[in-house]
Each structure stands twice: as C-alpha cells, then as structure tokens.
Amino acid sequence: MKEDIVKAKKLAEEVLILSRNTLLVNLRFLDMALSQFTLCCIEESTIMTDGRYILYNPKHVLTEFKKQRETTVRDYLHMVMHCVYRHMFVNPTIDRPLWNLACDIAVENAITELGLKCAQAKRETYQSENLKILREKLKILTAEKVYNHLKTSVIN
C-alpha cells in the first residue's frame, strides 16, 4: 500500500513537471515564473500554490491528467498567472471569496485569450458564454474590474 502511494506521488510529480515543461516550450518568456515553485505533496484538497510551493494531491493530479492532459497544463498556468498578477496581495478588508472568484475569472479569461492548444481544457467550453457576457460589459477582464462588477451586480 505504501509503495502505491510513493508511486502515485512520483507519477503526479512527473505529470506536473511535464505540464511545466509544456508551458515552457510555448511560453518561454514565463521561464522564471513557471520554474520558481517547489513541488510539495499533500493528502487533502486538489492543487494550489502559496507563491513558493505547488501543493498537490497526487490522486487529484493523476485523475485530472487521465481525463484530459490539457487540464493539468491549464491548472499549472492558472496558478502561475495568479502569482504573476499578484492576486494574493490584496486589502484584508476585501470580500475574499468574491475576490478569489474574480481572480479565477480573470485568469481563466487570460489563459483562453492566449489560445494555447496545450491548455485548452474542457472547462473552457462552459466558461465561454459567461466570459463573453463579461467582456461585453467590461471590455478588459482584470480581477479588479470583475470584482467591482460582481460586487455591484451580484450583491446588490
């Protein structure tokens, strides 16, 4: 049993390295951002970053990779983009769940607009209509603009 866990951890790490390398081939200008993380295995949750580590659940990574390889590439880029945009540095009085949603929307839109075949995950399909509506209203989707829009239209 313990041997299976070690194998899953090693395989998930290889998937994440492959995802990073795929992005490096396509986005060479993001070399430093893509390569800054240390991989750290966790038992709970899915995959996330604190800006220094990529914390990953091997089961989640392997399940998503098995479903669609592009998902792990997109997830990796998603985390990197949050760091590049400095989304974690925000006023502590902000509505955190709403801010996190706005950041995810802005990052997913930016990834979609890059048009990278290697990061075209299935979730793009169901996001496209909502992103289109937001783009018509806001023109450019930054986390700040999306947050303000959500705060005024959803909460009021």
Secondary structure, 3 states (H helix, E strand, C coil): CHHHHHHHHHHHHHHHHHHHHHHHHHCHHHHHHHCCCEEEECCCCCEEECCCEEEECHHHHHHHHHHCHHHHHHHHHHHHHHHHCCCCCCCCCCCHHHHHHHHHHHHHHHHHHHCCHHHCCCHHHHHHHHHHHHHHHHCCCCHHHHHHHHHHHCCC
